[in-house]
Amino acid sequence: MSPKSDSTGSHPNAPSVDQSDRLVPINLRQSGPTPMQMLISTRVRKSPFWHLSVEAGAWRATVYNRIYHPRGYVKPEDGGTMAEYQALVERVTMWDVAVERQIRVAGPGAEDLANFVITRNAAKIQPMTGRYCILCNEKGGILNDPVVLRVADDEFWFSLSDTDLMLWLQGVNLGRRFDVDIDEIDVCPLQIQGPRSEDLIADLVGEAVREIPYYGLLEAEVEGVPVLVSQSGFTGEKGYEVYVRDATKNAESVWYAIRAVGETHGLQVIAPAHHRRIAAGILSWGQDMDFETSPFQVNLGYQVPRNKDADYVGKRELERQRAEIDAGRFPFKLKMVGLRLGGKPIVDYANDFWLVSTPAGEQVGYITSPWWSPELETNIALAHVPFGLSEVGTELRAEIPEPYAENPGEPVAAEVCEVPFRPSVNPSAREKAREQGRDFAH
């Protein structure tokens, strides 16, 4: 899709998409690919696994949490991202996810601080378990959506998505409001994802791993290196995360041990599988949501409990928003939905937030995460559209670029559909609620 220019030469930011409730609108200019080389320098950190990822064939990267992050191993001419997807859903894969910085909150006040900054009840996170959580600011905007691991009564690890939450946590604790220390620690995770992941991890650390529940934790050793294993991951497939302690010195030992054990299971090193997480309805911070996004806009209302008595950051505003919704008034301009859309298979990352329009041609929303689903044999996407167009079955149009368009310059048909697009091996709280007939849509 060619960007349109006005008389000044600038690209209009799709003014018909109502972003009036944001201070910084999402940049909806359609600029397309950017043909330039990414600079590798010392101001962005290389993880302990960086050289190992390069050795394994990583050919491109992005920056996440101010750390270089491999985003491709199989070259396009050899099948690219869809070959990596096939390895994930049929066998087992390993991902370098050291970009998930580990922020440790430790001390007598650890539970109190965690309970003050996450919307969920931290007291319900038992030692040696974890939970997917969100942290919000006072306006109800999502600051981060980490997995919070409780490794001891008085120690929590925040396994971060793409924001530097440590500085905010330290600000919250200014003057030692809570009796804790807050630091980034030298722990880096690897994800082992796919249907053969349990057998691989059992061969790696022992049969006890088969007994840990979803988000359960297990202390173990790999080649004499202490690791923490969690049954979790960024897909809807069975998977684990291996948190390597003292990763700066131990990265090679654990990496090569996993690759050696993985040979008999068909292990392949790949990039994070965004195509599968989209199908599972798993969100990506900075892509699907940000500081100005409410959990009620992106199907994370279940993260805001109705019965948490303790105060937490954002509680007053989030409860106000829920009251509006309960009264039948959706207090936001846009809401996240799932879309099935036409066009040729989308087999790589989108360069822009592609626009969504009505059948009459009015641009009203934007796609955040699109990809091709081989199982559904259609393109799928997460998108933000006006609340009045968010009902399942609503017909829309997607303005996708020429490589994927059926007819260059013409939008393709799109339809609002249920999320997740495919069930997960470990259903989320939202999926379980739907199965039980409870409404977590808000």
HUPENOR-V216631 format. One record per residue. N is the residue number from 1. PHI is phi in whole degrees, -180 to 180 (999 if undefined). Layout:
# HUPENOR-V216631
n=<N | N>
phi=<PHI | PHI>
This chain:
# HUPENOR-V216631
n=<1 | 2 | 3 | 4 | 5 | 6 | 7 | 8 | 9 | 10 | 11 | 12 | 13 | 14 | 15 | 16 | 17 | 18 | 19 | 20 | 21 | 22 | 23 | 24 | 25 | 26 | 27 | 28 | 29 | 30 | 31 | 32 | 33 | 34 | 35 | 36 | 37 | 38 | 39 | 40 | 41 | 42 | 43 | 44 | 45 | 46 | 47 | 48 | 49 | 50 | 51 | 52 | 53 | 54 | 55 | 56 | 57 | 58 | 59 | 60 | 61 | 62 | 63 | 64 | 65 | 66 | 67 | 68 | 69 | 70 | 71 | 72 | 73 | 74 | 75 | 76 | 77 | 78 | 79 | 80 | 81 | 82 | 83 | 84 | 85 | 86 | 87 | 88 | 89 | 90 | 91 | 92 | 93 | 94 | 95 | 96 | 97 | 98 | 99 | 100 | 101 | 102 | 103 | 104 | 105 | 106 | 107 | 108 | 109 | 110 | 111 | 112 | 113 | 114 | 115 | 116 | 117 | 118 | 119 | 120 | 121 | 122 | 123 | 124 | 125 | 126 | 127 | 128 | 129 | 130 | 131 | 132 | 133 | 134 | 135 | 136 | 137 | 138 | 139 | 140 | 141 | 142 | 143 | 144 | 145 | 146 | 147 | 148 | 149 | 150 | 151 | 152 | 153 | 154 | 155 | 156 | 157 | 158 | 159 | 160 | 161 | 162 | 163 | 164 | 165 | 166 | 167 | 168 | 169 | 170 | 171 | 172 | 173 | 174 | 175 | 176 | 177 | 178 | 179 | 180 | 181 | 182 | 183 | 184 | 185 | 186 | 187 | 188 | 189 | 190 | 191 | 192 | 193 | 194 | 195 | 196 | 197 | 198 | 199 | 200 | 201 | 202 | 203 | 204 | 205 | 206 | 207 | 208 | 209 | 210 | 211 | 212 | 213 | 214 | 215 | 216 | 217 | 218 | 219 | 220 | 221 | 222 | 223 | 224 | 225 | 226 | 227 | 228 | 229 | 230 | 231 | 232 | 233 | 234 | 235 | 236 | 237 | 238 | 239 | 240 | 241 | 242 | 243 | 244 | 245 | 246 | 247 | 248 | 249 | 250 | 251 | 252 | 253 | 254 | 255 | 256 | 257 | 258 | 259 | 260 | 261 | 262 | 263 | 264 | 265 | 266 | 267 | 268 | 269 | 270 | 271 | 272 | 273 | 274 | 275 | 276 | 277 | 278 | 279 | 280 | 281 | 282 | 283 | 284 | 285 | 286 | 287 | 288 | 289 | 290 | 291 | 292 | 293 | 294 | 295 | 296 | 297 | 298 | 299 | 300 | 301 | 302 | 303 | 304 | 305 | 306 | 307 | 308 | 309 | 310 | 311 | 312 | 313 | 314 | 315 | 316 | 317 | 318 | 319 | 320 | 321 | 322 | 323 | 324 | 325 | 326 | 327 | 328 | 329 | 330 | 331 | 332 | 333 | 334 | 335 | 336 | 337 | 338 | 339 | 340 | 341 | 342 | 343 | 344 | 345 | 346 | 347 | 348 | 349 | 350 | 351 | 352 | 353 | 354 | 355 | 356 | 357 | 358 | 359 | 360 | 361 | 362 | 363 | 364 | 365 | 366 | 367 | 368 | 369 | 370 | 371 | 372 | 373 | 374 | 375 | 376 | 377 | 378 | 379 | 380 | 381 | 382 | 383 | 384 | 385 | 386 | 387 | 388 | 389 | 390 | 391 | 392 | 393 | 394 | 395 | 396 | 397 | 398 | 399 | 400 | 401 | 402 | 403 | 404 | 405 | 406 | 407 | 408 | 409 | 410 | 411 | 412 | 413 | 414 | 415 | 416 | 417 | 418 | 419 | 420 | 421 | 422 | 423 | 424 | 425 | 426 | 427 | 428 | 429 | 430 | 431 | 432 | 433 | 434 | 435 | 436 | 437 | 438 | 439 | 440 | 441 | 442>
phi=<999 | -84 | -66 | -95 | -113 | -90 | -67 | -89 | 91 | -93 | -95 | -63 | -90 | 44 | -62 | -77 | -82 | -75 | -115 | -69 | -93 | -111 | -80 | -119 | -62 | -62 | -76 | -101 | -65 | -92 | -95 | 72 | -62 | -115 | -81 | -145 | -87 | -78 | -78 | -98 | -141 | -81 | -80 | -113 | -80 | -99 | -73 | -61 | -97 | -57 | -67 | -73 | -67 | -63 | -61 | -80 | 111 | -58 | -118 | -151 | -153 | -126 | -118 | -140 | 54 | 59 | -133 | -65 | -131 | -59 | -131 | -180 | -119 | -83 | -67 | -54 | -69 | -106 | 118 | 54 | -63 | -75 | -69 | -66 | -60 | -60 | -62 | -67 | -83 | -109 | -131 | -156 | -135 | -124 | -123 | -82 | -124 | -62 | -64 | -75 | -55 | -103 | -104 | -95 | -113 | -134 | 140 | -57 | -97 | -61 | -66 | -65 | -66 | -58 | -68 | -81 | -106 | -98 | -77 | -78 | -85 | -65 | -65 | -85 | -87 | -77 | -54 | 66 | -139 | -136 | -151 | -75 | -138 | -125 | -121 | -123 | -88 | -67 | -90 | 85 | -79 | -80 | -85 | -170 | -132 | -80 | -87 | -100 | -102 | -101 | -88 | -162 | -53 | -114 | -147 | -121 | -112 | -99 | -91 | -80 | -88 | -84 | -147 | -83 | -72 | -57 | -64 | -67 | -61 | -66 | -66 | -58 | -94 | -55 | 76 | 52 | -56 | -117 | -83 | -146 | -109 | -126 | -146 | -82 | -115 | -83 | -128 | -130 | -93 | -117 | -100 | -116 | -128 | 133 | -63 | -98 | -66 | -64 | -65 | -63 | -65 | -64 | -65 | -78 | -125 | 115 | -66 | -59 | -65 | -69 | -93 | -77 | -78 | -56 | 67 | -80 | -119 | -142 | -79 | -151 | -131 | -128 | 53 | 79 | -95 | -70 | -134 | -115 | -107 | -124 | -85 | -166 | 157 | -97 | -142 | -93 | -87 | -63 | -169 | -139 | -121 | -111 | -91 | -89 | -77 | 47 | -64 | -58 | -101 | -107 | -56 | -62 | -58 | -74 | -56 | -70 | -65 | -66 | -63 | -67 | -65 | -71 | -57 | -74 | -105 | 77 | -62 | -135 | -81 | -138 | -85 | -50 | -90 | -65 | -62 | -79 | -68 | -63 | -60 | -84 | 76 | -85 | -91 | -118 | -65 | 90 | -112 | -100 | -158 | -160 | -59 | -103 | -106 | -84 | -58 | -73 | -83 | -125 | 62 | -112 | -60 | -66 | -80 | -112 | -69 | -81 | -121 | -90 | -72 | -66 | -73 | -153 | -63 | 93 | -59 | -60 | -69 | -65 | -69 | -64 | -62 | -64 | -62 | -61 | -66 | -60 | -85 | 90 | -118 | -87 | -87 | -135 | -75 | -131 | -135 | -78 | -137 | -94 | -129 | -101 | -138 | -79 | 99 | -74 | -56 | -87 | -120 | -156 | -62 | -75 | -80 | -136 | -82 | -67 | -83 | -114 | -129 | -80 | -56 | -82 | 102 | -80 | -75 | -128 | -161 | -154 | -90 | -102 | -141 | -109 | -167 | -87 | -108 | -62 | -69 | -88 | 55 | -158 | -76 | -128 | -161 | -100 | -150 | -106 | -137 | -58 | -55 | -67 | -114 | -100 | -70 | -58 | 99 | -63 | -91 | -136 | -133 | -117 | -94 | -98 | -71 | -54 | -58 | -111 | -72 | -71 | -129 | -49 | 87 | -111 | -68 | -106 | -67 | -141 | -138 | -67 | -140 | -68 | -120 | -75 | -77 | -133 | -67 | -100 | -60 | -114 | -61 | -74 | -58 | -68 | -65 | -63 | -62 | -64 | -62 | -89 | 82 | -95 | -92 | -110 | -61 | -103>
